[in-house]
Amino acid sequence: MTRVQVGFDSDVFSTLRRSPQEVAREMRLAGAVIWYAQGRVSQGRAAEIAGVSRAELLDLLSESGVSAAWCHCAQVEVCAVLDLRYTSGNASAVGRARCRT
């Protein structure tokens, strides 16, 4: 495993009222949510990055206001990051979407 070190002034932890370990965990969670919302990683990979189960990631996405809606269209999974709207039984993605084959 590759480690990344990030330096903060010591007053950052008191400002956030978090320990360095808590800040590190929150940064992993935030990174996973952001990279998932940008379409750079899958839900499974985001969960691995965050160090949580996929179910916990879904809760985290919901708390963060990131939609985790999936549908099947012509054997292609479409993930709409912002919203998923159903019209006449067909799903149409609103916002940035990514397709996987």
Secondary structure as UniProt FT lines:
FT   HELIX           11..16
FT   HELIX           20..37
FT   TURN            38..39
FT   HELIX           43..50
FT   HELIX           54..63
FT   TURN            64..65
FT   STRAND          69..73
FT   TURN            74..75
FT   STRAND          76..80
FT   STRAND          83..87
FT   TURN            88..89
FT   STRAND          90..94
FT   STRAND          97..100
//
